């Protein structure tokens, strides 16, 4: 097995030799949006680095695993209000995924797994993965990193701390960032998320909801209307590189296990 993991680093001859029907390719995706005033906007960097950790762990188990170039722009949602953020339409994101699947499938590279770091990508992933299963029997799982992380954090750092630290701009991404790229985190700007935001006389209940009579109602709210700092429902001051370290190892273990036990063996219909 060649030492290179990133597809972008393979020569065309190496690609012919290494990207066989037995190879597993991870497709990382993320976004460029507000992750809190203290954190870099490119959360796609974390998804890309997590894909590398998963690939390294899978390779240690003997699975030839490679990482495709990351998709850096996320599907449009309420985070488009982020100054300097770039998002793409659902149709465009579906088109990119469609074309990536098609190019890989043409060359018999069908053992794929998406490593996703943005909730706004989920609808496009679902649509395209279902379409390719229906038309070509391709079965592509997607590991939504932060959804998995929310479920793992209570067992790693304790339920009370996880509840307090978890949320947009907090755990898991800030702790992951403190581990992967600590020099990019502005520790002087880390602060607890603001509360009490309202709009049109109603309490804001999240990035896409208002509260009326105790009930959450979906509403067209911009992210920065819910929080001026980009952090919501959490206390980022509780995040740490230590939490990032244990979480990254656990996510890599889960992802590599799925690759080893299922993706590498073939999940196709």
C-alpha positions as CSV (number, residue, x, y, z in Angstrom):
1,X,0.0,0.0,0.0
2,X,1.4,3.4,-1.0
3,X,2.1,5.8,1.8
4,X,0.2,8.7,0.2
5,X,-3.4,9.1,1.5
6,X,-4.6,12.2,-0.2
7,X,-5.9,11.5,-3.8
8,X,-4.6,14.9,-4.8
9,X,-1.0,13.8,-4.1
10,X,-1.2,10.7,-6.2
11,X,0.4,10.8,-9.7
12,X,-1.9,9.5,-12.5
13,X,0.2,6.3,-12.6
14,X,-0.2,5.8,-8.9
15,X,-3.9,6.4,-9.1
16,X,-4.2,3.7,-11.7
17,X,-2.3,1.3,-9.5
18,X,-3.8,2.2,-6.1
19,X,-7.4,3.3,-6.7
20,X,-8.7,-0.1,-7.5
21,X,-12.1,-1.6,-6.9
22,X,-10.9,-2.7,-3.5
23,X,-9.8,0.8,-2.4
24,X,-12.0,2.9,0.0
25,X,-12.3,6.6,-0.7
26,X,-13.5,9.1,1.9
27,X,-15.2,12.2,0.7
28,X,-14.9,15.1,3.3
29,X,-17.3,18.0,3.2
30,X,-17.8,21.1,5.4
31,X,-18.6,24.7,5.2
32,X,-17.3,28.3,5.3
33,X,-19.4,30.0,7.9
34,X,-19.5,31.6,11.4
35,X,-18.3,29.1,14.0
36,X,-18.2,31.7,16.8
37,X,-16.1,34.9,16.8
38,X,-13.2,32.9,18.3
39,X,-13.0,30.1,15.7
40,X,-11.9,29.9,12.0
41,X,-14.8,30.0,9.6
42,X,-13.5,27.1,7.6
43,X,-15.0,24.1,9.5
44,X,-14.2,22.1,6.3
45,X,-10.6,22.0,7.7
46,X,-11.8,19.9,10.6
47,X,-13.8,17.5,8.3
48,X,-10.7,17.1,6.1
49,X,-8.4,16.4,9.0
50,X,-10.9,14.0,10.5
51,X,-11.1,12.1,7.2
52,X,-7.3,11.8,7.4
53,X,-7.5,10.4,10.9
54,X,-10.1,7.9,9.9
55,X,-8.0,6.9,6.9
56,X,-4.9,6.4,8.9
57,X,-6.7,4.3,11.5
58,X,-8.3,2.2,8.7
59,X,-5.0,1.7,7.1
60,X,-3.6,0.4,10.4
61,X,-6.2,-2.3,10.1
62,X,-5.0,-3.1,6.6
63,X,-7.6,-1.3,4.5
64,X,-6.4,0.7,1.6
65,X,-8.1,4.0,2.3
66,X,-7.7,7.4,0.5
67,X,-9.1,10.9,1.0
68,X,-10.6,12.9,-1.8
69,X,-10.2,16.7,-1.9
70,X,-12.6,18.3,0.6
71,X,-15.7,20.2,-0.6
72,X,-15.2,23.5,1.3
73,X,-18.6,25.2,0.8
74,X,-21.7,24.1,2.5
75,X,-25.3,24.0,1.5
76,X,-27.3,27.2,1.9
77,X,-29.0,27.8,5.2
78,X,-29.4,30.4,7.9
79,X,-25.6,30.8,8.2
80,X,-25.4,32.7,5.0
81,X,-25.6,35.8,7.2
82,X,-22.0,35.2,8.2
83,X,-19.8,38.0,7.0
84,X,-17.4,36.5,4.4
85,X,-19.2,33.2,4.4
86,X,-19.7,31.3,1.2
87,X,-22.5,28.8,0.7
88,X,-23.9,27.1,-2.4
89,X,-27.4,26.2,-3.4
90,X,-28.9,22.7,-2.8
91,X,-28.9,22.1,-6.5
92,X,-25.3,23.0,-6.9
93,X,-24.2,20.8,-4.0
94,X,-26.2,17.9,-5.4
95,X,-24.5,18.5,-8.8
96,X,-21.1,18.4,-7.2
97,X,-21.8,15.2,-5.4
98,X,-23.5,13.7,-8.4
99,X,-20.4,14.4,-10.6
100,X,-18.0,13.1,-7.9
101,X,-19.9,9.8,-7.6
102,X,-20.1,9.5,-11.4
103,X,-16.4,10.0,-11.9
104,X,-15.4,7.5,-9.3
105,X,-18.0,5.0,-10.4
106,X,-16.8,5.2,-14.0
107,X,-13.4,3.8,-12.9
108,X,-14.9,1.2,-10.6
109,X,-14.2,3.1,-7.4
110,X,-17.4,2.3,-5.5
111,X,-16.4,1.8,-1.9
112,X,-17.1,5.3,-0.7
113,X,-18.0,7.0,2.6
114,X,-18.8,10.7,3.1
115,X,-17.2,12.5,6.1
116,X,-19.5,15.4,6.7
117,X,-18.9,18.4,9.0
118,X,-22.0,20.6,8.2
119,X,-25.7,20.1,8.9
120,X,-26.7,22.1,5.8
121,X,-25.1,19.4,3.6
122,X,-27.3,16.6,4.9
123,X,-30.3,17.1,2.5
124,X,-28.1,17.1,-0.6
125,X,-26.2,14.0,0.7
126,X,-29.4,12.2,1.3
127,X,-30.8,13.0,-2.1
128,X,-27.7,12.1,-4.1
129,X,-27.0,8.9,-2.1
130,X,-30.5,7.7,-2.6
131,X,-30.4,8.5,-6.3
132,X,-27.2,6.6,-6.8
133,X,-28.5,3.6,-4.9
134,X,-31.6,3.5,-7.0
135,X,-29.9,3.9,-10.3
136,X,-26.6,2.1,-9.8
137,X,-26.9,0.0,-6.6
138,X,-24.3,2.2,-4.9
139,X,-24.6,2.4,-1.1
140,X,-22.7,5.3,0.3
141,X,-22.9,6.0,4.1
142,X,-22.3,9.4,5.5
143,X,-20.7,10.0,8.9
144,X,-22.0,13.4,10.1
145,X,-19.1,14.1,12.5
146,X,-20.7,16.5,14.9
147,X,-24.0,14.5,15.2
148,X,-21.9,11.5,16.2
149,X,-19.8,13.7,18.5
150,X,-22.8,15.0,20.4
151,X,-23.7,11.4,21.2
152,X,-20.2,10.5,22.3
153,X,-19.3,13.6,24.4
154,X,-21.3,12.7,27.6
155,X,-19.4,9.4,27.9
156,X,-16.1,11.1,27.3
157,X,-16.3,14.2,29.5
158,X,-19.3,13.6,31.6
159,X,-23.0,14.4,31.0
160,X,-23.1,17.8,32.8
161,X,-20.0,19.2,31.1
162,X,-21.1,17.9,27.7
163,X,-24.5,19.6,28.2
164,X,-23.0,22.9,29.1
165,X,-20.2,22.9,26.5
166,X,-22.1,21.5,23.5
167,X,-23.7,23.7,20.8
168,X,-22.8,25.8,17.8
169,X,-19.5,27.5,18.5
170,X,-18.8,25.2,21.4
171,X,-18.2,21.5,21.6
172,X,-17.5,19.6,19.6
173,X,-15.9,21.8,17.0
174,X,-14.1,24.3,19.2
175,X,-12.4,21.5,21.1
176,X,-11.5,19.7,17.9
177,X,-10.1,23.0,16.6
178,X,-8.0,23.5,19.7
179,X,-6.4,20.1,19.0
180,X,-6.0,20.3,15.2
181,X,-5.2,24.0,14.8
182,X,-4.8,25.8,18.2
183,X,-3.0,28.8,16.6
184,X,-6.2,29.6,14.6
185,X,-8.4,29.8,17.7
186,X,-8.7,33.2,19.2
187,X,-8.7,32.3,22.9
188,X,-9.1,36.0,23.8
189,X,-12.5,36.0,22.1
190,X,-13.9,32.9,23.6
191,X,-17.0,33.7,25.7
192,X,-20.2,32.1,26.8
193,X,-23.0,32.3,24.1
194,X,-25.5,35.1,24.6
195,X,-29.1,34.4,25.5
196,X,-32.4,36.1,25.3
197,X,-32.6,36.9,21.6
198,X,-36.0,38.0,20.2
199,X,-37.5,38.8,16.9
200,X,-40.8,40.5,16.1
201,X,-41.8,40.3,19.7
202,X,-41.1,36.5,20.0
203,X,-38.3,34.6,21.7
204,X,-35.8,32.9,19.4
205,X,-35.7,29.2,20.1
206,X,-32.8,28.3,17.8
207,X,-31.2,29.1,14.5
208,X,-34.5,28.3,12.6
209,X,-37.2,28.6,15.3
210,X,-39.3,31.0,17.4
211,X,-41.1,30.1,20.6
212,X,-44.8,30.7,21.0
213,X,-46.8,29.4,24.0
214,X,-43.9,27.0,24.9
215,X,-43.8,25.5,21.4
216,X,-41.0,25.8,18.9
217,X,-42.2,27.1,15.5
218,X,-40.0,27.1,12.4
219,X,-39.2,30.5,11.1
220,X,-36.9,32.2,8.5
221,X,-34.3,33.4,11.0
222,X,-30.7,34.4,10.1
223,X,-28.1,32.9,12.3
224,X,-26.8,36.3,13.4
225,X,-30.3,37.2,14.6
226,X,-30.1,34.3,17.0
227,X,-26.6,35.2,18.3
228,X,-24.3,38.1,17.8
229,X,-21.2,36.0,18.5
230,X,-22.0,33.0,16.3
231,X,-22.2,30.7,19.4
232,X,-25.6,29.4,20.5
233,X,-26.8,27.4,23.5
234,X,-23.4,26.6,24.9
235,X,-20.4,27.8,26.9
236,X,-17.3,27.6,24.6
237,X,-15.0,28.5,27.6
238,X,-15.4,24.8,28.7
239,X,-13.9,23.5,25.5
240,X,-10.3,22.2,25.5
241,X,-7.6,20.6,23.4
242,X,-7.8,17.6,25.8
243,X,-11.5,17.1,24.9
244,X,-10.6,17.5,21.3
245,X,-8.0,14.8,21.5
246,X,-10.2,12.1,23.1
247,X,-13.1,13.0,20.8
248,X,-10.9,12.9,17.6
249,X,-9.6,9.4,18.6
250,X,-13.1,8.2,19.3
251,X,-14.5,9.6,16.0
252,X,-11.5,8.0,14.1
253,X,-12.2,4.7,15.8
254,X,-15.9,4.7,14.8
255,X,-15.2,5.9,11.3
256,X,-12.4,3.4,10.7
257,X,-14.4,0.6,12.2
258,X,-17.3,1.3,9.8
259,X,-14.8,1.3,6.9
260,X,-13.1,-1.9,8.0
261,X,-16.2,-3.9,8.9
262,X,-18.6,-2.7,6.2
263,X,-17.5,-0.2,3.5
264,X,-14.4,-2.2,2.6
265,X,-16.4,-5.4,2.3
266,X,-18.9,-3.8,-0.1
267,X,-22.3,-2.5,0.8
268,X,-23.8,-2.3,-2.7
269,X,-27.2,-3.6,-3.7
